[in-house]
């Protein structure tokens, strides 16, 4: 089976490969000896939010400042 890498670095996995992985939306991606390995991961909403905040570089201090700013408007 083949999967083509698009110009946007996206892969569409063959249906036969993912048919047994129903319910998984996220995959941990690692490289092992010239191979790309995808491992299904179930993220809770909290983990997904934390991952996105980390990706954006938002830390606890930024969140505290944002909450303080929002509370000033009341």
Biopython code that builds the backbone (N, CA, C, O; Angstrom):
import numpy as np
from Bio.PDB.StructureBuilder import StructureBuilder

atoms = [
    (1, "UNK", "N", (0.838, -1.171, 0.000)),
    (1, "UNK", "CA", (0.000, 0.000, 0.000)),
    (1, "UNK", "C", (0.889, 1.242, 0.000)),
    (1, "UNK", "O", (1.959, 1.253, 0.609)),
    (2, "UNK", "N", (0.443, 2.256, -0.672)),
    (2, "UNK", "CA", (1.175, 3.504, -0.739)),
    (2, "UNK", "C", (0.358, 4.645, -0.141)),
    (2, "UNK", "O", (-0.872, 4.646, -0.202)),
    (3, "UNK", "N", (1.061, 5.611, 0.436)),
    (3, "UNK", "CA", (0.457, 6.857, 0.900)),
    (3, "UNK", "C", (1.308, 7.972, 0.308)),
    (3, "UNK", "O", (2.535, 7.941, 0.406)),
    (4, "UNK", "N", (0.661, 8.951, -0.303)),
    (4, "UNK", "CA", (1.387, 10.035, -0.947)),
    (4, "UNK", "C", (1.483, 11.239, -0.014)),
    (4, "UNK", "O", (0.506, 11.644, 0.615)),
    (5, "UNK", "N", (2.695, 11.799, 0.056)),
    (5, "UNK", "CA", (2.924, 13.012, 0.827)),
    (5, "UNK", "C", (2.572, 14.202, -0.051)),
    (5, "UNK", "O", (3.122, 14.356, -1.141)),
    (6, "UNK", "N", (1.652, 15.049, 0.420)),
    (6, "UNK", "CA", (1.223, 16.204, -0.370)),
    (6, "UNK", "C", (2.181, 17.373, -0.166)),
    (6, "UNK", "O", (3.080, 17.311, 0.672)),
    (7, "UNK", "N", (1.983, 18.421, -0.929)),
    (7, "UNK", "CA", (2.819, 19.618, -0.805)),
    (7, "UNK", "C", (2.650, 20.294, 0.556)),
    (7, "UNK", "O", (3.487, 21.104, 0.954)),
    (8, "UNK", "N", (1.569, 19.965, 1.273)),
    (8, "UNK", "CA", (1.316, 20.523, 2.607)),
    (8, "UNK", "C", (1.751, 19.554, 3.712)),
    (8, "UNK", "O", (1.326, 19.679, 4.860)),
    (9, "UNK", "N", (2.605, 18.582, 3.350)),
    (9, "UNK", "CA", (3.102, 17.576, 4.298)),
    (9, "UNK", "C", (1.993, 16.750, 4.938)),
    (9, "UNK", "O", (2.082, 16.398, 6.115)),
    (10, "UNK", "N", (0.964, 16.444, 4.182)),
    (10, "UNK", "CA", (-0.136, 15.630, 4.688)),
    (10, "UNK", "C", (-0.116, 14.263, 4.020)),
    (10, "UNK", "O", (0.223, 14.136, 2.843)),
    (11, "UNK", "N", (-0.483, 13.249, 4.785)),
    (11, "UNK", "CA", (-0.607, 11.892, 4.270)),
    (11, "UNK", "C", (-2.037, 11.416, 4.445)),
    (11, "UNK", "O", (-2.671, 11.687, 5.465)),
    (12, "UNK", "N", (-2.533, 10.717, 3.460)),
    (12, "UNK", "CA", (-3.809, 10.038, 3.612)),
    (12, "UNK", "C", (-3.482, 8.561, 3.754)),
    (12, "UNK", "O", (-2.904, 7.952, 2.855)),
    (13, "UNK", "N", (-3.855, 7.997, 4.885)),
    (13, "UNK", "CA", (-3.541, 6.598, 5.139)),
    (13, "UNK", "C", (-4.581, 5.705, 4.480)),
    (13, "UNK", "O", (-5.769, 6.030, 4.482)),
    (14, "UNK", "N", (-4.149, 4.588, 3.920)),
    (14, "UNK", "CA", (-5.098, 3.669, 3.288)),
    (14, "UNK", "C", (-6.145, 3.174, 4.280)),
    (14, "UNK", "O", (-5.846, 2.924, 5.448)),
    (15, "UNK", "N", (-7.368, 3.040, 3.798)),
    (15, "UNK", "CA", (-8.483, 2.606, 4.635)),
    (15, "UNK", "C", (-8.198, 1.260, 5.295)),
    (15, "UNK", "O", (-8.555, 1.046, 6.454)),
    (16, "UNK", "N", (-7.566, 0.369, 4.570)),
    (16, "UNK", "CA", (-7.265, -0.955, 5.112)),
    (16, "UNK", "C", (-6.331, -0.877, 6.321)),
    (16, "UNK", "O", (-6.372, -1.746, 7.192)),
    (17, "UNK", "N", (-5.504, 0.140, 6.379)),
    (17, "UNK", "CA", (-4.567, 0.300, 7.495)),
    (17, "UNK", "C", (-5.269, 0.836, 8.732)),
    (17, "UNK", "O", (-4.970, 0.400, 9.843)),
    (18, "UNK", "N", (-6.182, 1.756, 8.565)),
    (18, "UNK", "CA", (-6.809, 2.408, 9.718)),
    (18, "UNK", "C", (-8.189, 1.852, 10.076)),
    (18, "UNK", "O", (-8.816, 2.324, 11.024)),
    (19, "UNK", "N", (-8.651, 0.884, 9.347)),
    (19, "UNK", "CA", (-10.008, 0.361, 9.599)),
    (19, "UNK", "C", (-10.169, -0.194, 11.012)),
    (19, "UNK", "O", (-11.262, -0.125, 11.575)),
    (20, "UNK", "N", (-9.114, -0.738, 11.590)),
    (20, "UNK", "CA", (-9.183, -1.273, 12.955)),
    (20, "UNK", "C", (-8.896, -0.230, 14.024)),
    (20, "UNK", "O", (-8.895, -0.549, 15.213)),
    (21, "UNK", "N", (-8.654, 1.004, 13.619)),
    (21, "UNK", "CA", (-8.278, 2.052, 14.560)),
    (21, "UNK", "C", (-9.395, 3.073, 14.763)),
    (21, "UNK", "O", (-9.129, 4.260, 14.951)),
    (22, "UNK", "N", (-10.617, 2.619, 14.726)),
    (22, "UNK", "CA", (-11.753, 3.524, 14.903)),
    (22, "UNK", "C", (-11.679, 4.196, 16.275)),
    (22, "UNK", "O", (-11.322, 3.564, 17.270)),
    (23, "UNK", "N", (-12.017, 5.469, 16.312)),
    (23, "UNK", "CA", (-12.004, 6.209, 17.565)),
    (23, "UNK", "C", (-10.704, 6.947, 17.828)),
    (23, "UNK", "O", (-10.624, 7.762, 18.747)),
    (24, "UNK", "N", (-9.693, 6.668, 17.032)),
    (24, "UNK", "CA", (-8.424, 7.380, 17.198)),
    (24, "UNK", "C", (-8.368, 8.554, 16.243)),
    (24, "UNK", "O", (-8.638, 8.423, 15.049)),
    (25, "UNK", "N", (-8.015, 9.690, 16.786)),
    (25, "UNK", "CA", (-7.910, 10.912, 15.991)),
    (25, "UNK", "C", (-6.470, 11.416, 15.957)),
    (25, "UNK", "O", (-6.091, 12.172, 15.062)),
    (26, "UNK", "N", (-5.675, 10.993, 16.934)),
    (26, "UNK", "CA", (-4.295, 11.448, 17.048)),
    (26, "UNK", "C", (-3.343, 10.253, 17.030)),
    (26, "UNK", "O", (-3.676, 9.153, 17.472)),
    (27, "UNK", "N", (-2.148, 10.512, 16.505)),
    (27, "UNK", "CA", (-1.116, 9.488, 16.440)),
    (27, "UNK", "C", (0.206, 10.103, 16.874)),
    (27, "UNK", "O", (0.555, 11.205, 16.451)),
    (28, "UNK", "N", (0.938, 9.390, 17.719)),
    (28, "UNK", "CA", (2.286, 9.797, 18.068)),
    (28, "UNK", "C", (3.176, 9.402, 16.890)),
    (28, "UNK", "O", (3.090, 8.278, 16.397)),
    (29, "UNK", "N", (4.029, 10.322, 16.439)),
    (29, "UNK", "CA", (4.868, 10.080, 15.276)),
    (29, "UNK", "C", (6.322, 10.019, 15.717)),
    (29, "UNK", "O", (6.827, 10.942, 16.358)),
    (30, "UNK", "N", (6.992, 8.922, 15.367)),
    (30, "UNK", "CA", (8.412, 8.777, 15.674)),
    (30, "UNK", "C", (9.139, 8.263, 14.435)),
    (30, "UNK", "O", (8.531, 7.713, 13.516)),
    (31, "UNK", "N", (10.452, 8.456, 14.435)),
    (31, "UNK", "CA", (11.300, 7.896, 13.374)),
    (31, "UNK", "C", (12.152, 6.801, 13.979)),
    (31, "UNK", "O", (12.759, 6.979, 15.035)),
    (32, "UNK", "N", (12.192, 5.672, 13.305)),
    (32, "UNK", "CA", (13.005, 4.551, 13.765)),
    (32, "UNK", "C", (13.733, 3.950, 12.577)),
    (32, "UNK", "O", (13.111, 3.336, 11.710)),
    (33, "UNK", "N", (15.018, 4.119, 12.532)),
    (33, "UNK", "CA", (15.865, 3.533, 11.499)),
    (33, "UNK", "C", (15.294, 3.743, 10.100)),
    (33, "UNK", "O", (15.084, 2.784, 9.357)),
    (34, "UNK", "N", (15.048, 4.991, 9.751)),
    (34, "UNK", "CA", (14.563, 5.302, 8.412)),
    (34, "UNK", "C", (13.088, 5.028, 8.184)),
    (34, "UNK", "O", (12.624, 5.086, 7.045)),
    (35, "UNK", "N", (12.350, 4.733, 9.227)),
    (35, "UNK", "CA", (10.910, 4.467, 9.112)),
    (35, "UNK", "C", (10.129, 5.505, 9.905)),
    (35, "UNK", "O", (10.616, 6.039, 10.901)),
    (36, "UNK", "N", (8.930, 5.779, 9.458)),
    (36, "UNK", "CA", (8.002, 6.619, 10.209)),
    (36, "UNK", "C", (7.033, 5.681, 10.910)),
    (36, "UNK", "O", (6.384, 4.856, 10.266)),
    (37, "UNK", "N", (6.935, 5.806, 12.218)),
    (37, "UNK", "CA", (6.070, 4.930, 13.004)),
    (37, "UNK", "C", (4.948, 5.764, 13.603)),
    (37, "UNK", "O", (5.201, 6.762, 14.277)),
    (38, "UNK", "N", (3.699, 5.353, 13.355)),
    (38, "UNK", "CA", (2.524, 6.022, 13.914)),
    (38, "UNK", "C", (1.928, 5.135, 15.001)),
    (38, "UNK", "O", (1.637, 3.962, 14.766)),
    (39, "UNK", "N", (1.750, 5.703, 16.190)),
    (39, "UNK", "CA", (1.156, 4.970, 17.299)),
    (39, "UNK", "C", (-0.125, 5.683, 17.717)),
    (39, "UNK", "O", (-0.078, 6.855, 18.091)),
    (40, "UNK", "N", (-1.276, 4.994, 17.662)),
    (40, "UNK", "CA", (-2.541, 5.634, 18.039)),
    (40, "UNK", "C", (-2.517, 6.109, 19.487)),
    (40, "UNK", "O", (-2.019, 5.418, 20.375)),
    (41, "UNK", "N", (-3.065, 7.307, 19.707)),
    (41, "UNK", "CA", (-3.098, 7.912, 21.042)),
    (41, "UNK", "C", (-4.492, 8.471, 21.285)),
    (41, "UNK", "O", (-5.070, 9.127, 20.418)),
    (42, "UNK", "N", (-5.017, 8.207, 22.456)),
    (42, "UNK", "CA", (-6.289, 8.817, 22.853)),
    (42, "UNK", "C", (-5.970, 9.997, 23.763)),
    (42, "UNK", "O", (-5.457, 9.824, 24.868)),
    (43, "UNK", "N", (-6.277, 11.181, 23.288)),
    (43, "UNK", "CA", (-6.048, 12.388, 24.075)),
    (43, "UNK", "C", (-7.345, 12.825, 24.727)),
    (43, "UNK", "O", (-8.410, 12.788, 24.111)),
    (44, "UNK", "N", (-7.244, 13.237, 25.972)),
    (44, "UNK", "CA", (-8.406, 13.871, 26.578)),
    (44, "UNK", "C", (-8.420, 15.310, 26.093)),
    (44, "UNK", "O", (-7.420, 15.793, 25.562)),
    (45, "UNK", "N", (-9.504, 15.980, 26.264)),
    (45, "UNK", "CA", (-9.581, 17.379, 25.844)),
    (45, "UNK", "C", (-8.531, 18.224, 26.546)),
    (45, "UNK", "O", (-7.957, 19.134, 25.948)),
    (46, "UNK", "N", (-8.282, 17.924, 27.804)),
    (46, "UNK", "CA", (-7.292, 18.678, 28.569)),
    (46, "UNK", "C", (-5.909, 18.507, 27.941)),
    (46, "UNK", "O", (-5.172, 19.479, 27.778)),
    (47, "UNK", "N", (-5.559, 17.264, 27.590)),
    (47, "UNK", "CA", (-4.255, 17.019, 26.976)),
    (47, "UNK", "C", (-4.148, 17.735, 25.636)),
    (47, "UNK", "O", (-3.094, 18.275, 25.301)),
    (48, "UNK", "N", (-5.227, 17.741, 24.873)),
    (48, "UNK", "CA", (-5.220, 18.415, 23.578)),
    (48, "UNK", "C", (-5.022, 19.921, 23.746)),
    (48, "UNK", "O", (-4.285, 20.541, 22.979)),
    (49, "UNK", "N", (-5.676, 20.507, 24.746)),
    (49, "UNK", "CA", (-5.525, 21.944, 25.005)),
    (49, "UNK", "C", (-4.099, 22.237, 25.455)),
    (49, "UNK", "O", (-3.492, 23.203, 24.993)),
    (50, "UNK", "N", (-3.559, 21.417, 26.348)),
    (50, "UNK", "CA", (-2.182, 21.626, 26.804)),
    (50, "UNK", "C", (-1.188, 21.512, 25.659)),
    (50, "UNK", "O", (-0.239, 22.292, 25.574)),
    (51, "UNK", "N", (-1.403, 20.543, 24.781)),
    (51, "UNK", "CA", (-0.512, 20.370, 23.625)),
    (51, "UNK", "C", (-0.564, 21.597, 22.714)),
    (51, "UNK", "O", (0.469, 22.059, 22.229)),
    (52, "UNK", "N", (-1.762, 22.119, 22.484)),
    (52, "UNK", "CA", (-1.906, 23.299, 21.625)),
    (52, "UNK", "C", (-1.252, 24.518, 22.263)),
    (52, "UNK", "O", (-0.572, 25.282, 21.578)),
    (53, "UNK", "N", (-1.448, 24.710, 23.564)),
    (53, "UNK", "CA", (-0.823, 25.833, 24.261)),
    (53, "UNK", "C", (0.705, 25.729, 24.187)),
    (53, "UNK", "O", (1.386, 26.730, 23.967)),
    (54, "UNK", "N", (1.235, 24.526, 24.370)),
    (54, "UNK", "CA", (2.684, 24.323, 24.283)),
    (54, "UNK", "C", (3.176, 24.629, 22.876)),
    (54, "UNK", "O", (4.229, 25.241, 22.699)),
    (55, "UNK", "N", (2.418, 24.205, 21.885)),
    (55, "UNK", "CA", (2.785, 24.464, 20.487)),
    (55, "UNK", "C", (2.840, 25.965, 20.203)),
    (55, "UNK", "O", (3.680, 26.430, 19.431)),
    (56, "UNK", "N", (1.940, 26.715, 20.833)),
    (56, "UNK", "CA", (1.877, 28.159, 20.637)),
    (56, "UNK", "C", (2.844, 28.918, 21.545)),
    (56, "UNK", "O", (3.019, 30.127, 21.396)),
    (57, "UNK", "N", (3.467, 28.214, 22.479)),
    (57, "UNK", "CA", (4.403, 28.862, 23.387)),
    (57, "UNK", "C", (3.730, 29.605, 24.522)),
    (57, "UNK", "O", (4.326, 30.506, 25.112)),
    (58, "UNK", "N", (2.493, 29.240, 24.839)),
    (58, "UNK", "CA", (1.753, 29.882, 25.924)),
    (58, "UNK", "C", (2.057, 29.131, 27.220)),
    (58, "UNK", "O", (1.871, 27.916, 27.293)),
    (59, "UNK", "N", (2.525, 29.856, 28.249)),
    (59, "UNK", "CA", (2.836, 29.203, 29.513)),
    (59, "UNK", "C", (1.848, 29.640, 30.600)),
    (59, "UNK", "O", (0.926, 30.413, 30.341)),
    (60, "UNK", "N", (2.056, 29.133, 31.819)),
    (60, "UNK", "CA", (1.136, 29.419, 32.928)),
    (60, "UNK", "C", (1.052, 30.910, 33.232)),
    (60, "UNK", "O", (-0.019, 31.419, 33.560)),
    (61, "UNK", "N", (2.166, 31.602, 33.127)),
    (61, "UNK", "CA", (2.183, 33.042, 33.387)),
    (61, "UNK", "C", (1.312, 33.784, 32.371)),
    (61, "UNK", "O", (0.592, 34.716, 32.729)),
    (62, "UNK", "N", (1.380, 33.370, 31.111)),
    (62, "UNK", "CA", (0.548, 33.985, 30.074)),
    (62, "UNK", "C", (-0.938, 33.784, 30.378)),
    (62, "UNK", "O", (-1.744, 34.698, 30.204)),
    (63, "UNK", "N", (-1.286, 32.591, 30.830)),
    (63, "UNK", "CA", (-2.686, 32.291, 31.151)),
    (63, "UNK", "C", (-3.140, 33.132, 32.339)),
    (63, "UNK", "O", (-4.240, 33.684, 32.324)),
    (64, "UNK", "N", (-2.301, 33.232, 33.365)),
    (64, "UNK", "CA", (-2.652, 34.031, 34.546)),
    (64, "UNK", "C", (-2.868, 35.489, 34.161)),
    (64, "UNK", "O", (-3.812, 36.124, 34.632)),
    (65, "UNK", "N", (-1.997, 36.023, 33.306)),
    (65, "UNK", "CA", (-2.158, 37.399, 32.849)),
    (65, "UNK", "C", (-3.446, 37.580, 32.056)),
    (65, "UNK", "O", (-4.129, 38.594, 32.204)),
    (66, "UNK", "N", (-3.780, 36.606, 31.218)),
    (66, "UNK", "CA", (-5.001, 36.690, 30.414)),
    (66, "UNK", "C", (-6.244, 36.649, 31.297)),
    (66, "UNK", "O", (-7.205, 37.378, 31.053)),
    (67, "UNK", "N", (-6.225, 35.800, 32.319)),
    (67, "UNK", "CA", (-7.361, 35.712, 33.252)),
    (67, "UNK", "C", (-7.502, 37.020, 34.020)),
    (67, "UNK", "O", (-8.608, 37.538, 34.175)),
    (68, "UNK", "N", (-6.393, 37.547, 34.494)),
    (68, "UNK", "CA", (-6.434, 38.834, 35.210)),
    (68, "UNK", "C", (-6.972, 39.943, 34.321)),
    (68, "UNK", "O", (-7.781, 40.761, 34.760)),
    (69, "UNK", "N", (-6.521, 39.972, 33.064)),
    (69, "UNK", "CA", (-7.005, 40.974, 32.116)),
    (69, "UNK", "C", (-8.516, 40.833, 31.898)),
    (69, "UNK", "O", (-9.239, 41.829, 31.887)),
    (70, "UNK", "N", (-8.985, 39.600, 31.726)),
    (70, "UNK", "CA", (-10.403, 39.360, 31.487)),
    (70, "UNK", "C", (-11.256, 39.744, 32.690)),
    (70, "UNK", "O", (-12.367, 40.249, 32.526)),
    (71, "UNK", "N", (-10.758, 39.515, 33.872)),
    (71, "UNK", "CA", (-11.506, 39.828, 35.086)),
    (71, "UNK", "C", (-11.583, 41.317, 35.361)),
    (71, "UNK", "O", (-12.492, 41.762, 36.063)),
    (72, "UNK", "N", (-10.658, 42.099, 34.829)),
    (72, "UNK", "CA", (-10.692, 43.564, 35.008)),
    (72, "UNK", "C", (-11.900, 44.174, 34.328)),
    (72, "UNK", "O", (-12.353, 45.241, 34.744)),
    (73, "UNK", "N", (-12.427, 43.555, 33.320)),
    (73, "UNK", "CA", (-13.555, 44.113, 32.565)),
    (73, "UNK", "C", (-14.886, 44.036, 33.293)),
    (73, "UNK", "O", (-15.868, 44.621, 32.836)),
    (74, "UNK", "N", (-14.942, 43.330, 34.412)),
    (74, "UNK", "CA", (-16.211, 43.176, 35.134)),
    (74, "UNK", "C", (-16.475, 44.320, 36.065)),
    (74, "UNK", "O", (-17.501, 44.339, 36.744)),
]
sb = StructureBuilder()
sb.init_structure("model")
sb.init_model(0)
sb.init_chain("A")
sb.init_seg("    ")
for serial, (resi, resn, name, xyz) in enumerate(atoms, 1):
    if name == "N":
        sb.init_residue(resn, " ", resi, " ")
    sb.init_atom(name, np.array(xyz, "f"), 0.0, 1.0, " ", f" {name:<3s}", serial, name[0])
structure = sb.get_structure()
